[in-house]
Amino acid sequence: MSNPSQIDQIAERVERLLVRYEELQRTNALLGAQVESLTQERDSLKSRLGAARARVDALLERLPESIATPLQNGAS
C-alpha cells in the first residue's frame, strides 16, 4: 500500500512543479517584454541625445571664434 502513496506523492509533486514551471514561463515572457520595451526606450533616448549633441555642436560652430574658444576649453 505504500507504493500507491509514494506514487500519489510523486504525482502531486510533479503537478506542483508543472504549475511552477508555467508560472516561471509567464514571468519570463513578461520580463522579456519589459526588456524589449526598455531597449526601445534606451535606443530612442540615445537617438534623441545624438540629435541634441548635433544641434549643440552646430550652434557652437556658429559662434565667433573669440567666444567659442573659452566655452570649449571650459567644457573639457
Order of alpha helices (4+ residues) and beta strands (2+ residues): alpha-alpha
